[in-house]
């Protein structure tokens, strides 16, 4: 039986979509750690000033150093920079 373009394959599944509403307290691993900071937690969703405006930034905290920084939450979608979970 030949496989066509409409046949789903388990190894071609798309990654789970990342939702800004479910980011709080998620764990992330930096692909290229700096300052010995590899593992991070999303500790706060930085809410926009105008009500009804979509979320743009999150606050992440390095587990090792407790250093906090603010990044655009969509940066976490970049597989070259971040992996979801602690790897």
C-alpha positions as a printed Julia matrix, in Angstrom:
87×3 Matrix{Float64}:
  0.0    0.0    0.0
  1.49   3.33  -0.99
  1.49   6.31   1.33
  0.1    9.53  -0.06
  0.22  13.11   1.18
 -3.02  12.73   3.16
 -1.82   9.76   5.23
 -0.71  10.94   8.66
  2.58   9.54   9.92
  3.45   9.46  13.6
  6.99  10.72  13.0
  5.75  13.78  11.08
  3.59  15.18  13.85
  3.85  18.88  14.54
  5.11  19.87  18.01
  2.54  20.84  20.61
  1.45  24.42  20.05
  2.67  26.84  22.68
 -0.05  28.93  24.28
  0.69  32.19  26.08
 -2.11  31.42  28.55
 -0.4   28.26  29.81
  3.19  29.51  30.14
  3.26  30.36  33.84
  5.46  27.93  35.83
  6.64  26.05  32.74
 10.22  24.75  32.6
 12.71  25.51  29.82
 16.25  24.49  28.89
 18.55  26.86  27.03
 20.22  25.16  24.07
 23.31  27.36  24.44
 23.69  28.15  28.16
 25.43  31.35  29.23
 26.82  32.12  32.7
 26.14  28.48  33.69
 22.41  29.21  33.3
 20.77  26.31  31.53
 17.45  25.64  33.27
 14.74  28.29  33.58
 11.23  28.72  34.97
  8.61  31.13  33.69
  7.85  33.01  36.91
  5.61  35.83  35.7
  3.54  36.85  32.71
  4.25  40.52  32.01
  0.8   41.92  31.4
  0.41  44.73  28.87
 -0.74  48.19  29.97
 -3.85  48.27  27.78
 -6.61  45.81  28.73
 -7.4   43.29  26.02
 -3.91  43.55  24.52
 -2.25  40.17  23.97
  0.64  39.01  26.12
  4.04  39.85  24.66
  6.64  39.26  27.41
  7.33  36.77  30.18
  9.76  36.82  33.07
 12.06  33.82  33.3
 14.27  32.9   36.25
 17.47  30.87  36.03
 17.29  27.96  38.46
 21.03  27.99  39.24
 21.64  31.71  39.8
 18.08  32.99  40.43
 18.81  35.75  37.88
 15.6   37.09  36.31
 15.17  38.44  32.81
 12.27  39.46  30.61
 11.94  37.99  27.12
  9.29  37.93  24.42
  7.31  34.75  25.06
  7.46  33.83  21.37
 11.24  33.43  21.69
 10.48  30.18  23.51
  9.17  28.77  20.21
 12.68  28.94  18.72
 13.96  25.34  18.83
 17.49  26.57  18.13
 17.47  28.47  21.44
 15.01  26.69  23.79
 13.74  23.21  24.63
 10.58  22.75  26.66
 11.18  20.98  29.97
 14.48  20.35  31.69
 16.63  18.34  29.32
